[in-house]
Amino acid sequence: MVDRKKIMQRTSWISVIGNTLLSLLKIVIGIVAGSMAVLSDGLDSASDVVISAIILFTSSIVSRPPNSKYVYGQEKAEHIASTILSFIIFFMGCQIIITSAEHIIYRQSRELPSMPAIWATAASIAGKLLLSWYQFHQGKRVDSSMLKANAINMRNDVIISGGVLVGLACTFLLDAPVLDPVIAGLIGIYILGSAIGIFRDANVVLMDGVDDTSVYNKIIDAVEKVPGAYHPHRIRSRQVGNRYSIVLDIEADGLLTLTEAHQIAQDVENSITNSIENIYDIVVHVEPKGSSHCAEKYGISRDELAGGQ
């Protein structure tokens, strides 16, 4: 059996060490070579160190078992951590944009960056590619949204570093040092976009939503495979960490015994479990067939899905 906590912690430690080395390389070279773009890229890598450290801490929380205070466990700590990370990344992007704007608006004199800036950026691209691949591979292995999100963040860093490399090449070819703060500003804007995306994705789960709404069609199809189960409705699904907690109502023959109705509900649970991966819990409420229903505030049914609600 895969030890999810151990894999998440080992992957996070590798990310912390790798990003620390890359960050120090780019910050030092950015200062020595006089490149604001490389320095900004280094600060972005520094934020990755913070991200990996938070993931490392959070991995010890999400693995804790449920208790009387947290009866669903503490797996949502993963998404709380992602929200915190989004603010850190957003702040970093704002600082880069402000600094770049000051250099451009006040036309502060700048010298042409030196060649080590290009070599540091090329090394960063190679290092980030390896870290991104490793993070995504391990995140997929243990189905961790934190690790996969961090892998995507590192892949974005490769794009950023690629842009820096192209920009530096143009700066040398055109002998235009002003391009350096312009590139840094564009990097800042890109970082802001990444922060907003991470915040949006994390808060879907925190607001008891689901990333993939096709799960409702899968639930309905699973119920309709069970003989004696009718009209699945008031279906509610939310994510507990990376798993689904599902509650729904079904109808059954009102003349069935309690034991028979319970068996149908159990068959519905088994059918859903076989149709959908990563199930945390399923609650099935059985009603007599043909029951009248008042307007339901929560949950959806097949008709509502067909109507695009």
Buried (B, 14 or more C-beta within 10 A) or exposed (E): EEEBBEBBBBBBBBBBEBBBBBBBBBBBBBEBBBBBBBBBBBBBBBBBBBBBBBBBEBBEBBBEEEEEEEEEBBBBBBBBBBBBBBEBBBBBBBBBBEBBBEBBEEEEEBEBBBEBBBEBBBBBBEBBBEBBEBBBEBBEEBBBBBBBBBBBBBBBBBEBBBBBBEBBEEBBEEEEBBBBBBBBBBBBEBBBEBBBBBBEBBBBBBEEEBEEEEBBEBBBBBBBEBEBBBBBBBBBBBBBBBBBBBBBBBBBEEEBEEEEBEBBBEBBBEBBEEBBEEBBEBEBEBBEBEEEEEEEEEBBBBEBBEEEE
